[in-house]
């Protein structure tokens, strides 16, 4: 009895990272495209086009409910929104003269070149002793 030995074509499908992704893959995502989807969702939350809940819902839909990928989206969105809030709180303080106040812990820049310390000259190496052949 002869068996069919012709190779079958692998079943491919569209990548789930976004609607316009041209990648074809045997799996849910092409290599690296899960991170692409996480970054895209995070950027949309930061831009304000998606809420964090909507981003997580889209991650669940696109990843077929993968808990690890949903956790990755949740953490990425959480870090981005925390960073954005911290950046908004850390606006530079303006002094009464209109100049930006000096940051704590930094030395003021010298006003002239004469006040700057002299640059060190590089050391020269001693010539190596060469053995006579």
C-alpha distance (Angstrom), angle and dihedral (degrees) to the residues before:
residue distance angle dihedral
X1 . . .
X2 3.78 . .
X3 3.76 121.9 .
X4 3.74 124.1 -148.3
X5 3.82 106.8 -104.8
X6 3.78 98.5 175.7
X7 3.77 109.4 122.9
X8 3.76 115.1 -113.9
X9 3.73 120.3 -131.9
X10 3.82 111.7 -106.9
X11 3.77 113.2 -111.6
X12 3.79 109.5 -113.6
X13 3.75 131.0 -174.2
X14 3.78 138.0 -174.7
X15 3.77 116.9 -79.0
X16 3.81 113.9 -103.2
X17 3.81 97.4 -140.4
X18 3.82 94.8 97.5
X19 3.77 141.6 -18.7
X20 3.79 94.6 -102.2
X21 3.81 99.7 45.3
X22 3.82 110.8 127.6
X23 3.83 94.8 -161.7
X24 3.79 118.9 119.3
X25 3.78 117.4 -154.4
X26 3.80 142.6 168.0
X27 3.79 89.6 -133.9
X28 3.77 135.4 52.9
X29 3.83 94.5 -90.4
X30 3.78 133.4 21.6
X31 3.84 113.2 -119.1
X32 3.81 109.0 -67.8
X33 3.80 94.7 4.2
X34 3.80 93.6 106.7
X35 3.81 87.7 64.2
X36 3.81 89.1 45.9
X37 3.82 89.8 56.3
X38 3.82 92.2 47.3
X39 3.81 91.2 51.1
X40 3.79 92.7 47.0
X41 3.81 92.3 50.7
X42 3.82 91.4 46.4
X43 3.81 91.8 50.6
X44 3.80 91.5 49.3
X45 3.82 90.5 52.3
X46 3.82 91.4 49.2
X47 3.81 90.9 48.0
X48 3.80 89.9 50.5
X49 3.81 98.0 -119.5
X50 3.83 91.7 114.0
X51 3.77 132.9 33.8
X52 3.81 118.0 -131.9
X53 3.83 89.6 -110.1
X54 3.82 91.3 52.5
X55 3.81 90.9 48.9
X56 3.81 91.3 52.2
X57 3.82 90.7 46.7
X58 3.81 90.8 52.3
X59 3.81 90.6 48.0
X60 3.81 90.0 52.9
X61 3.81 90.5 49.6
X62 3.81 96.1 46.7
X63 3.81 96.6 41.9
X64 3.81 96.3 45.7
X65 3.81 89.3 -116.5
X66 3.82 98.3 -52.5
X67 3.80 104.0 174.2
X68 3.80 93.4 -155.6
X69 3.79 93.9 53.3
X70 3.79 92.7 44.8
X71 3.82 89.4 50.9
X72 3.81 89.0 50.0
X73 3.82 91.0 53.3
X74 3.81 92.0 45.3
X75 3.83 92.3 51.1
X76 3.80 93.9 44.7
X77 3.81 92.2 50.3
X78 3.81 90.9 46.3
X79 3.82 92.5 51.9
X80 3.81 93.0 45.8
X81 3.80 94.3 50.4
X82 3.83 91.3 45.7
X83 3.80 90.4 50.3
X84 3.80 91.5 47.5
X85 3.81 91.5 50.5
X86 3.82 92.0 48.5
X87 3.79 90.5 49.2
X88 3.80 90.9 52.0
X89 3.83 91.1 50.2
X90 3.80 93.8 49.1
X91 3.80 98.4 65.7
X92 3.84 112.2 152.5
X93 3.80 115.2 -99.7
X94 3.79 116.3 -120.8
X95 3.79 117.6 -138.5
X96 3.84 119.3 -136.2
X97 3.82 90.1 -103.8
X98 3.81 90.4 61.5
X99 3.80 95.1 -106.7
X100 3.77 122.8 121.5
X101 3.80 110.6 -102.5
X102 3.80 117.3 -108.2
X103 3.81 113.1 -98.3
X104 3.78 114.4 -114.6
X105 3.78 117.1 -99.4
X106 3.80 97.1 21.4
X107 3.76 124.3 110.3
X108 3.81 116.2 -126.8
X109 3.79 116.4 -104.1
X110 3.83 116.2 -105.9
X111 3.80 113.9 -103.5
X112 3.81 97.4 -138.5
X113 3.76 137.5 25.3
X114 3.80 90.8 -114.5
X115 3.80 89.7 64.2
X116 3.81 92.5 54.6
X117 3.80 117.8 96.1
X118 3.79 116.5 -105.4
X119 3.79 116.3 -98.5
X120 3.76 117.4 -110.7
X121 3.76 116.4 -114.0
X122 3.78 115.7 -127.8
X123 3.77 117.6 -105.3
X124 3.75 117.9 -113.1
X125 3.76 121.0 -131.7
X126 3.73 122.6 -120.6
X127 3.78 113.0 -112.6
X128 3.78 113.2 -101.5
X129 3.75 119.4 -115.0
X130 3.77 110.1 -109.6
X131 3.79 117.6 -150.1
X132 3.79 114.2 -129.5
X133 3.78 111.0 -118.9
